[in-house]
Amino acid sequence: MEYTVQKLAVMAGVSTRTLRYYDELDMLKPARINSSGYRIYGQVEIDQLQQILFYRELGVSLESIKEIITSPSYNAVQALKEHHEKLLEKREQLDSLILNVQKTIARTEGRITMMDQEKFEGLKKKTIDKNEAKYGKEIRKKYGYETVNQSNQKVMGMSQEQHDEVTRLATEVMETLQAAFETGDPAGELAQKTADLHRQWLCYYWDSYSKKAHAGLAQMYVDDPRFTAYYDEKKPGTAVFLRDAIQIYTA
């Protein structure tokens, strides 16, 4: 069955503007343009739109989605299996948050007692699951399952004070990085301060710090388009600048 852009938009729950934008990005081209100039979408395009929307639901950037679905090695069946795994992880995350809210209600009503650390377990689990969904495969490949699992356990064991501090550090890293980028000097004082703040932030997640691992992670920020898109969101070239600053810092 074929659909016009309007009918497909209604069926998929997106706007016609979104579909036209995907066309402009060469992510989702119509099967053909009819004699009246309307975009016409067939079954292949419908399946592709479904995959795009799955990835969007998982928080993957459009740039990364395009790279994934246009790759010669892209396998639709394998992608669906991966979506299924990620959705199960997301359900587990939601179940954890729901349980946390239920326990908080019960504590507020005086039916149970709740340790302070328990109040934030659901939120910390959400952070871990989000990172696993976006970067887990690459991080585990680079550092190994045991290292990543230890890092996740360290996050779950954080006190609220530690969680607040690592959140503050993450914000300070980005703010200092933006200011350092304006100087254009990765060896400069601001850039090296950014690299040191980044090290402090990492130490909340890593069991042990090494300069080699720090430099390797910085390189991955450039090699992996999803990391690059995150750091380059405001200004292109920021990921490369951070990589250079960290490599100087760890040299």
N, C-alpha and C positions, 0 to 999 in steps of 0.2 A: 504493500500500500504506500501511496505517496502523499506528502503533505506540503502545503504552502508554508511559508515562514510564520504566518499568523497562527495556523492550526497547530504547527509543531510547538510553537511557543506556549500555547494554551495547554497542550497535552503534557509538556515537560515542566510547566510551572516556572518558566523564565520569560523574560521580555523579548520582543522582536529585536530590540536594540542589542541585547546580549548576543543573539544569534548572528546578527549582522557584524558585530564586533569580532566574534569567533571567525567569521568569514574573512574579515580584514586581516586577521592574524594568521590566516592560512591553517587554522586548526580544524575548522569544520566548513568545508566548501559544500554548497548545494550540489545535488547530483546533476542538475541541469537548470537552465533558465528557460521558461516557456515563452511562447510567442507574445504573451502579454507583458513579459519582462519580470515575471514573478520567480522567486527562488523556489525550486522544487526539491524536496528531500525524500530519499528512499530509505530502505531498510538499513543499508550500510551506514548512512549518516545518522540514523536514529540510534543505532548501536554505539556509534562513536560519541554521540552527544551523551549517552548514558555513562560512558566511561569518563568523559570530561567532568560531568557533574558528580560522579563518585569521587574523583580526585579532589574536586573543589570542596566537597563535604569533609574531606580529610585534611583540608588546609594547605594543599599543594598549590604553589603559585602557577599562574597561567604560563609563564615562561617554561617552567619545569614540565608542566603537562604537555605542552607542545613538543618538547624535546623527547618525552617518553613515547607519545603516541605516534610520532613521525619517525621514530628510530627503526631501522631495518630489522632489528631483533625483537621488535614489539610483538608480543603474543597476547591476543585478546583473552584466551582462556586462562592463561597464567595470571593476567591482570585481574580477572574476576576472582580467582582464588585468593590473590593478595588482598583485594578489596574485602573479601569475606573475612579474612584473618583480622584486618584492621577494624572492621565493624564489630567483630567479637571483642576485640580489645577495648573499643569505645564503649560497648555495652558493659563490660566489666568495670570500666572507669565510672560510668553513670551509676551502676549498682553500688559502687563504693561511696559515691557522693550521697546517694539516696539513704544508705545505711547510716552515714555520718549525720545527715539531717534528722533522721528518725531518732538517733541516740541523743542528739542535741535537744530535740523536743521533749524527750522523756526526762532528760536531766533538768530542763527548765521547769517541767511540771513536778519535779521532785521525786520521780519514780526510780531513777538510777543516779549513780555518781559517774562522773566522766573526767578522766585525767586531762590536763590542759593539752598535752601532746596529741591526744586522740582527736581533739577538735579540728586539727589541721591535717590529719592523715589522708582524708579524701582529697583535699586540695593538692597535697604533695604527690599523691598517686596520679592525679590528673596531669600534673606537670611531667611526671615520668612517662606516662602513656602518650602524651602529646609528642614528646621528644622521640620516643620509640617509633611512633607512627611516621614521623617525618625523616628521621636520620638513623634509626636503629640499625638497619641493615648495613649501612656504610660504616658506622662507628664500630659495630661488632666485628666486621670484616677487618678493620684496621687495628683494633686494640684487643679483640678477643672477647668471648662471652663472659669469662670470669671477671675481667676488668670492668666491663660494663655493668654486670650484676652487682659487683662490689660498690660501684658508684651509685647505683639505684638504691642499694641498702643504706648507703651513707645519707642520701637525701631523705629517705623515710625515717632515719634516726635523728634528723635535725630537730633541735629545739626551736621554739617560735622565735627566739632571739637570733639564732643562727639563720633561720629562714628569712627574717627581716633584713639581716645584714647582707646576705647573698643577693637578695632582691635589690637592695640599695646599691651594691657594688655593680650589678648588671647595668643599672641606669647610669651610674657614674662612668663606667667603661664607654658606653655609647656617647655620652655627652662630651667626654674628654676626647674621644676618637674624632668626633665631628670638628671640634676646635683644632685638633692636631692636623687634620686633613687640610684645613685652610692654610696651614703654614707650608705644606708641600714638602716637608722634611721629615722622613721617617726616623732619622737619627736625632732629631731635635728633642728638646726637653719635654714638650707636651706629648710627643709620640712615644717616648720612652716611659713617660708616666702612664700612658694608656696601656702599654705592654705590661707594666708592673701591676696595674689594677687588674688586667686580664689574668695574670698569674694568680693574684689573690682570689679572684673569683673561681678559677679552676680548682684551687686547693680545697674549696668547699665540696667539690664533687669527686676529686681524685684521691685515692688512698695515699699515693706518693707522687711527688712532682719531679719531673725531669725536663731539662732544657730540650732534649731531643724530641720528647713527646710533645712539648709545647710548640716547637717549631713545626713538627709534623702536622699538628692540628691546624696551625695557621696556614700551611700549604693547602690543606683540604678546604679551607674557606675559599680558596681561589679555584681549586680543581672541581669542586662540586657546585653546580649552578644554583642549587637551592640556598646554600650558604652565601654564595656571592650575591644572589638577589636580596637576601636579608640585609647584608651590610651595605649594599649599593642602592638600597631603596630610596634614600634621599639624594645621594650623589654618587654617580658611577665612578668606579676606581677606588672606593673606600676599602673594599675587601683586599685588594692588592696592597694598598697603603698599610693596612693593619698587618698583613703578612710580612711585609718588608720591615716594619717596626719591630715585630716580634722576633724575626730572624736576626736583626741587629742586637736586640736585647739578649737573646740566648747565645749569641756567638761568643 
